[in-house]
Amino acid sequence: MKAADSDGGGTLDLDEFISLVIRVNIAILQAKLVAAFKAIDTDGSGYIVASEIGAAMKTLGYNLTEDQTKQLVQAADADGDGKMSMEEFVRIMLA
C-alpha cells in the first residue's frame, strides 16, 4: 500500500487506487502469458516454432495446416528468424 501511495498522504486516492489495480492486472497478465509461452514451448528452447503452435492448437481442438501454423509464427516474428521469442509472443498476444 505504501508503494501505491504516491503522494505520501497515508491513504489511496482514486487515481492511486486505479494505478495500483492497473499494475496488479498487468503483472497477472504477464504471468499468464509467460506460463502460456512455456506451455507451448515444449522443447524448452525459449522459442516457439510452427510445430509447437500446431500441437498447442490441436490440444485446444483446432487442426491447423502446416501453412497456417507457419503464418501464425510469421505474424509475430518481428526479427524474421522463423521462430517466436517470448517478447514477440507477448507483443502479438497484447495486440
N, C-alpha and C positions, 0 to 999 in steps of 0.2 A: 504494500500500500504506500509506503514511504516513497518508493521509486516513482510511483504514478502521480504523487502529489507534487506537480511541477512548480507550483508557486509557494510551496512550503507552508501552506495555511493550516495543515493538520487535518483537512478534510478534502474529499474529492468533489470538485465542482463538475457540472455536466460535461464540459469539454474534456476534463481529465479522465472522467469515467469512460466516455466514448473512446478516447485514445487508448485506454487500458484494454477495453473489450476488443478493439481492433487488433492490438498487438497480440493478445491471447489467441484470437481466432487465426491470425496469420501463423503463429507458432504451431497451432494444432494442424492447420492445413499443410504446412511444410513437413511436419512429422508424418502425416498420412501419405504425402507424395513420396517422401523418402522410402517409406515402407512399401508402397506400391512399386516403386522403381526396383527395389531389392527383390521383391517377389517375382517380377518379370525377368530380371537379370539372373537367370537360373545358373549360369556358369560362374557368376561372381566376378566377371571381368571389369565391372564398373561401366559397362556399356550395354545397351540393348540393341540387338540386331533383329532383322526381319523374322528369322525363325523363332526367336523368343516372343516377339509380338504375336505371331501366328499361334503359338502354343498357349499364350495367355488368353487370347481371344477365343480359342477353342474351348478352354475351361469355362468361359462365360457363355458358351453356346453359339458362338459365331464361327463359321467356317470360311475364312478368308483365303483367297488365292495367294500364291506367292507374290504376284504383281501387286496385289492390294497391300500386303504387309510391307513390301518394299516402298510403296508410296507413302505409307504411314511414317516409316523411318525417314524418308526423304523430306517429308513435310516439316519435321523437327530438326533435321540435320543441318544446322547453321554453318558448320565448318566444312561440310562436304566430304567427311571421312567415311561415309557409308554406315555409320552407326550413331546411336543416340546416347549422349552423355547425360548424366544426372541433370546438369544445368539446362540442356536442351529439352529434356523431358519435362522439367518443372515449367519452363517457358511455354511450351506448347500446351500443357495442361491448364495453365492460367490464362491462356489467350482467349 
